[in-house]
Amino acid sequence: MPGEKSVLFSPKEGIEGLFDSVAREILVEAIEEGFNVLDEIDDLRGELAIVGSPNQTAAADELGGRILDATGSLEMFARYSDTSEEIYAIRYARESFAEAEFFKLNGTNGS
């Protein structure tokens, strides 16, 4: 983005040739939602550090890191190929977390 480092600080009318006001609004909402999810993940990570299994804690850390990466890419208006890879990585990390949760609930370690 020429002259801007963040979609959040870009003009409300958008940046000509990149995105208009509607696209900016969608991006801002997605970025804000990403930050909200990160707050929830941080709370979860704290709880898991106390009562969770090591696999759950590691999976929650991975999920939080992937969400942070994708949110940062959205905020910087990164290339689609970069952002889409990070979103797919979130899906994989979410599945890994769900698997770690399943094994914890069933009393196994996933080995």
C-alpha positions as CSV (number, residue, x, y, z in Angstrom):
1,M,0.0,0.0,0.0
2,P,1.6,3.2,-1.1
3,G,2.2,5.6,1.8
4,E,0.4,3.4,4.3
5,K,1.6,0.7,6.7
6,S,-1.8,-0.5,7.8
7,V,-5.3,-0.8,6.4
8,L,-6.5,0.4,9.8
9,F,-4.9,3.8,9.2
10,S,-5.8,4.1,5.5
11,P,-8.3,6.7,4.4
12,K,-11.9,5.7,5.0
13,E,-12.7,6.1,1.3
14,G,-10.0,3.6,0.5
15,I,-6.9,3.8,-1.7
16,E,-7.5,4.3,-5.4
17,G,-6.5,1.2,-7.4
18,L,-6.3,-1.0,-4.4
19,F,-9.6,-1.0,-2.5
20,D,-12.7,1.2,-2.1
21,S,-14.5,2.2,1.1
22,V,-16.6,-1.0,1.2
23,A,-13.6,-3.3,0.8
24,R,-11.7,-1.3,3.5
25,E,-14.7,-1.7,5.8
26,I,-14.7,-5.4,5.3
27,L,-10.9,-5.6,5.9
28,V,-11.1,-3.5,9.0
29,E,-13.9,-5.7,10.4
30,A,-11.9,-8.9,9.6
31,I,-8.8,-7.4,11.3
32,E,-10.7,-6.4,14.4
33,E,-12.3,-9.8,14.6
34,G,-8.8,-11.3,14.3
35,F,-7.6,-9.3,17.2
36,N,-10.7,-10.3,19.2
37,V,-10.0,-14.0,18.5
38,L,-6.4,-13.5,19.5
39,D,-7.6,-12.1,22.9
40,E,-9.7,-15.2,23.4
41,I,-6.9,-17.5,22.3
42,D,-4.6,-15.8,24.8
43,D,-7.1,-16.4,27.6
44,L,-7.4,-20.0,26.5
45,R,-3.6,-20.4,26.3
46,G,-3.3,-19.2,29.9
47,E,-5.9,-21.7,31.1
48,L,-4.3,-24.5,29.2
49,A,-0.9,-23.8,30.7
50,I,-2.5,-24.5,34.1
51,V,-4.9,-27.3,33.5
52,G,-4.3,-28.6,30.0
53,S,-2.1,-31.2,28.5
54,P,1.2,-30.3,26.9
55,N,-0.3,-31.2,23.5
56,Q,-3.3,-28.8,24.1
57,T,-1.0,-26.0,25.1
58,A,1.3,-26.5,22.1
59,A,-1.7,-26.7,19.7
60,A,-3.2,-23.5,21.2
61,D,0.1,-21.7,20.8
62,E,0.3,-22.8,17.2
63,L,-3.3,-21.7,16.5
64,G,-2.7,-18.3,18.1
65,G,0.5,-17.8,16.1
66,R,-1.3,-18.7,12.9
67,I,-4.1,-16.3,13.6
68,L,-1.6,-13.5,14.4
69,D,0.2,-14.1,11.1
70,A,-3.0,-13.9,9.1
71,T,-4.3,-10.9,10.9
72,G,-1.0,-9.1,10.3
73,S,-1.2,-9.9,6.6
74,L,-4.7,-8.5,6.4
75,E,-3.6,-5.4,8.2
76,M,-0.7,-4.9,5.9
77,F,-2.9,-5.7,2.8
78,A,-0.4,-8.4,1.9
79,R,-0.6,-10.4,-1.4
80,Y,-3.5,-12.8,-1.7
81,S,-1.2,-15.8,-2.1
82,D,0.5,-15.0,1.3
83,T,-2.7,-14.3,3.2
84,S,-4.5,-17.4,1.8
85,E,-1.7,-19.7,2.8
86,E,-1.9,-18.3,6.3
87,I,-5.6,-18.8,6.4
88,Y,-5.2,-22.4,5.4
89,A,-2.5,-22.7,8.1
90,I,-5.2,-21.5,10.6
91,R,-7.5,-24.3,9.5
92,Y,-4.7,-26.9,10.0
93,A,-3.8,-25.5,13.4
94,R,-7.5,-25.5,14.4
95,E,-7.8,-29.2,13.4
96,S,-4.6,-29.9,15.4
97,F,-6.0,-28.2,18.4
98,A,-9.3,-30.1,18.1
99,E,-7.4,-33.3,17.9
100,A,-5.4,-32.5,21.0
101,E,-8.6,-31.6,22.8
102,F,-10.2,-34.9,21.7
103,F,-7.3,-37.0,23.0
104,K,-7.3,-35.1,26.3
105,L,-11.1,-35.8,26.7
106,N,-10.6,-39.4,25.8
107,G,-7.6,-39.9,28.2
108,T,-5.1,-40.7,25.4
109,N,-2.0,-38.8,24.2
110,G,-2.6,-39.1,20.5
111,S,0.3,-41.5,19.9
